């Protein structure tokens, strides 16, 4: 889905970005963080706001248009008492008005105390293709690649 294979574009030595590139790199890194904020604060409109209208998403729920996929992911997270998506490493490849961003996250899904179910922790790598639009950067394609899990996945969460 993304234009970067095996992270080879980020091989050293690493040259510093130009001062003109810094605002774009910052904005691109915010996309995944705002997505996480929307999931964790239970704001589906905020989640949708970082995706282009025709964006495609692939992950544990299969592959679909973002408009169909995102409500499923949102509902899955909303079934928990709380979630917390912690963004860790982020890598940005800027190519004019297009970019690739890989973001690592450790996502905690906390069950209601006393319900007898285990919490779920999922580590994921979001591989986002992004494009500059008149209002700013948006995700045009996402591949969510699970890295590891601890705890039971909800029914229907596997491909």
C-alpha positions in Angstrom: 0.0 0.0 0.0 2.7 2.5 0.9 5.5 3.5 -1.5 8.2 2.5 1.0 9.4 -1.1 1.2 11.1 -2.4 4.3 12.0 1.0 5.6 15.0 1.3 3.3 14.4 5.0 2.6 15.4 5.7 6.2 18.8 4.1 5.9 21.7 6.2 7.2 23.5 8.5 6.9 20.6 10.9 7.7 20.7 14.4 6.4 18.8 17.1 8.3 15.6 18.3 6.8 15.6 21.8 5.3 13.9 24.6 7.4 11.2 24.6 4.7 10.4 20.9 5.3 10.0 21.1 9.1 6.4 22.4 9.1 5.3 19.7 6.8 7.1 17.0 8.8 5.4 18.3 11.9 2.0 18.3 10.3 2.5 14.8 8.9 3.4 13.4 12.3 0.3 15.0 13.8 -2.0 13.0 11.5 -1.5 9.7 13.4 -1.6 11.5 16.7 -4.9 13.2 16.0 -6.3 9.8 14.8 -5.3 8.3 18.2 -6.8 11.3 20.1 -10.1 10.8 18.3 -10.1 7.0 19.1 -9.2 7.6 22.7 -11.6 10.5 23.3 -14.4 8.6 21.4 -14.8 11.3 18.7 -15.4 9.5 15.4 -15.5 12.9 13.5 -12.0 13.7 14.7 -10.8 10.2 13.6 -12.3 10.8 10.1 -10.9 14.3 9.9 -7.3 13.0 9.2 -8.3 10.9 6.2 -9.0 12.0 2.6 -12.6 11.4 1.5 -11.5 8.6 -0.9 -8.9 7.1 1.5 -8.4 3.3 1.7 -7.5 1.4 4.9 -6.3 -2.1 5.4 -5.8 -3.8 8.8 -7.2 -6.4 11.2 -10.7 -5.8 9.9 -9.7 -6.5 6.3 -9.5 -3.7 3.7 -12.1 -1.1 2.7 -12.8 2.6 2.1 -12.0 4.6 5.2 -15.7 5.7 5.4 -16.6 2.0 5.9 -13.5 0.8 7.8 -13.1 3.6 10.4 -16.5 3.1 12.1 -15.7 -0.6 12.7 -12.4 0.3 14.3 -14.0 3.0 16.3 -16.8 0.7 17.5 -14.2 -1.9 18.5 -12.3 0.6 20.6 -15.5 2.0 22.1 -16.4 -1.4 23.5 -13.7 -1.0 26.1 -13.9 1.1 29.2 -10.9 3.1 28.0 -8.2 3.0 25.4 -4.8 4.7 25.2 -2.8 4.9 21.9 0.8 5.7 22.6 2.7 6.9 19.6 6.4 6.0 19.7 8.7 6.1 16.7 7.6 8.0 13.6 9.4 8.1 10.3 8.5 10.6 7.5 9.5 10.5 3.8 8.5 13.8 2.2 8.2 14.0 -1.6 6.8 17.4 -2.5 3.0 17.2 -2.1 3.1 13.5 -1.2 4.6 11.7 1.8 4.9 8.3 3.5 4.7 8.2 7.3 5.3 5.1 9.4 4.1 5.4 13.0 4.6 2.8 15.7 2.0 2.7 18.5 1.3 0.6 21.6 -2.5 0.6 22.1 -4.0 -0.2 25.5 -7.6 -1.5 25.6 -8.8 -1.5 29.2 -11.8 -3.6 30.2 -14.4 -2.5 32.8 -13.2 -3.7 36.2 -14.9 -6.9 37.3 -16.4 -7.9 34.0 -14.2 -11.0 33.8 -12.4 -10.1 30.5 -8.7 -9.4 30.1 -7.3 -6.1 28.9 -5.8 -6.1 25.4 -2.5 -4.5 24.4 -1.8 -4.2 20.7 1.4 -2.9 19.1 0.9 -1.7 15.6 2.7 0.0 12.8 0.6 2.5 10.8 2.0 2.9 7.3 0.3 6.0 5.9 0.5 7.4 2.4 -0.4 11.1 2.6 -1.1 14.0 0.3 -1.1 17.7 0.7 -4.6 19.2 0.1 -5.5 22.9 0.0 -6.3 22.8 3.8 -3.3 20.7 4.8 -2.1 17.1 4.8 -4.4 14.1 4.9 -4.0 10.3 4.9 -4.9 8.8 1.5 -4.1 5.2 2.3 -3.3 3.3 5.6 -2.0 -0.1 6.2 -2.1 -1.1 9.9 0.4 -3.8 10.5 0.1 -5.6 13.8 3.5 -6.1 15.6 2.3 -8.1 18.6 -0.6 -8.5 21.0 -1.1 -9.4 24.6 -4.6 -10.5 25.6 -7.5 -11.8 23.7 -8.5 -10.1 20.4 -12.3 -9.4 20.2 -14.4 -11.6 17.9 -14.1 -10.5 14.3 -10.8 -8.7 14.8 -8.8 -11.2 12.8 -8.6 -11.1 9.0 
